[in-house]
Amino acid sequence: MLRFDPFRDVDSLTSALLGASTGSDRAPRFMPMDLYKVDDHYVLSADLPGVDPGSIDVDVDRGTLTLTAQRTVPESSGVQWISSERFAGTFRRQISLGDGVDSERISASYDNGVLSITIPLAERAKPRKVDIARAELTGEQRSIEHQST
């Protein structure tokens, strides 16, 4: 079954220029994610639909958070693919954490194809109010201050 696709040539040219192969053997180049701050922690949400939860790995090493996941295509004999556009293979993404997070308390969950990682701020990185001490003026300073007014 062939369908008319007016963009086929453009897609082919784009794939050739970007070095993308065709079919499900393509290596995923992208793991879409959002990263935002809420109160005293960051939240990272990465889209990983169709990924086996057992293949997801989250590591922290020397200030770098590494996300790895595997999506496999089930082997089926007698299947004739008409179109295969979903990526199969290993997803990998690295994020530099910096010094302001508590890497010992990072937690993760996977639900409905979304990996959610909570990254708490380190106590030293949390905003705090600084008290300002008022210095007492000496007699000589008061005299100078009084003369200038």
C-alpha positions in Angstrom: 0.0 0.0 0.0 1.5 3.3 -1.1 0.1 6.6 -0.1 0.9 9.9 -1.7 3.2 12.0 0.5 4.0 15.4 -0.9 6.7 15.9 1.8 8.5 12.6 1.2 11.3 14.2 -0.8 11.8 16.9 1.8 11.9 14.3 4.6 14.4 12.2 2.7 16.6 15.2 2.1 16.4 16.3 5.7 17.2 12.8 6.9 20.2 12.6 4.6 21.5 16.0 5.7 21.1 15.2 9.4 22.5 11.7 9.1 19.3 10.0 10.2 18.6 6.5 9.1 15.2 5.2 8.4 13.1 2.7 10.2 12.8 1.6 13.8 16.6 1.0 14.0 17.2 4.7 14.3 18.9 5.8 17.5 16.8 8.2 19.4 18.5 11.6 19.4 16.3 13.4 21.8 14.7 12.8 25.2 12.2 15.7 25.6 12.2 17.1 29.1 11.1 20.0 31.3 13.1 21.4 34.2 11.6 23.9 36.7 12.0 25.1 40.2 9.3 24.8 42.9 10.0 26.2 46.4 13.1 24.4 47.7 13.6 21.9 44.9 13.8 21.4 41.1 11.6 19.0 39.1 12.8 17.3 35.9 10.1 15.6 33.8 11.3 13.5 30.9 9.0 11.9 28.3 9.8 8.2 27.9 6.6 6.7 26.4 6.8 3.0 25.7 9.9 2.4 27.7 10.2 -0.6 30.0 10.4 0.9 33.6 13.1 -1.7 34.4 15.4 -0.3 31.8 15.4 3.2 33.2 18.5 4.2 35.1 19.2 7.5 37.0 22.8 8.1 38.2 24.5 11.0 39.9 28.3 11.1 39.6 30.5 14.1 40.3 27.7 16.7 39.8 26.3 15.1 36.7 22.8 13.6 36.5 22.6 10.9 33.8 19.3 9.5 32.6 19.3 6.3 30.5 16.4 4.3 29.2 15.8 1.5 26.6 12.9 1.1 24.2 12.8 -2.2 22.3 10.7 -3.3 19.4 9.3 -6.7 19.9 10.6 -9.3 17.4 7.7 -10.6 15.3 8.2 -13.1 12.5 6.1 -12.7 9.5 5.6 -8.9 10.1 5.9 -6.7 7.1 6.4 -3.1 8.3 4.5 -0.5 6.3 5.8 2.4 8.4 8.2 2.4 11.4 8.6 5.9 12.9 8.9 5.2 16.6 12.5 5.2 17.9 14.0 2.1 19.4 17.2 1.9 21.2 18.9 3.7 24.1 18.0 7.2 25.3 20.6 9.0 27.2 20.6 12.5 28.7 23.1 14.3 31.0 22.4 17.3 33.1 25.0 19.2 35.1 23.7 19.8 38.6 26.2 22.3 40.0 26.9 22.8 43.7 23.5 24.1 44.9 21.7 20.8 45.1 21.5 17.9 47.6 22.4 15.0 45.4 22.0 12.5 48.3 18.2 13.2 48.4 17.3 13.1 44.7 14.3 10.9 44.0 12.6 9.6 40.9 9.3 8.0 39.8 7.9 6.8 36.5 4.2 7.1 35.7 2.3 7.1 32.4 5.4 7.3 30.3 6.9 10.3 32.2 10.0 10.0 34.4 9.8 12.6 37.2 12.9 13.5 39.2 12.9 15.7 42.3 16.2 17.4 43.0 16.2 19.2 46.4 18.2 22.3 46.9 21.1 22.0 49.4 20.6 23.9 52.7 23.4 26.3 51.8 21.7 27.1 48.5 18.3 27.9 49.9 17.4 31.6 50.1 17.7 33.1 53.6 17.3 36.5 55.2 20.5 38.1 56.4 20.2 40.2 59.6 21.9 43.6 59.4 23.6 44.7 62.6 23.8 48.4 63.2 27.1 49.7 64.3 27.2 52.0 67.3 28.8 55.4 66.6 31.7 56.5 68.8 31.7 60.0 70.4 34.2 61.2 67.8 32.0 59.9 64.9 28.9 61.5 66.4 30.7 64.8 66.6 31.9 64.7 63.0 28.4 63.6 61.8 26.8 66.5 63.8 29.2 69.1 62.3 28.5 68.1 58.8 24.8 68.7 59.1 
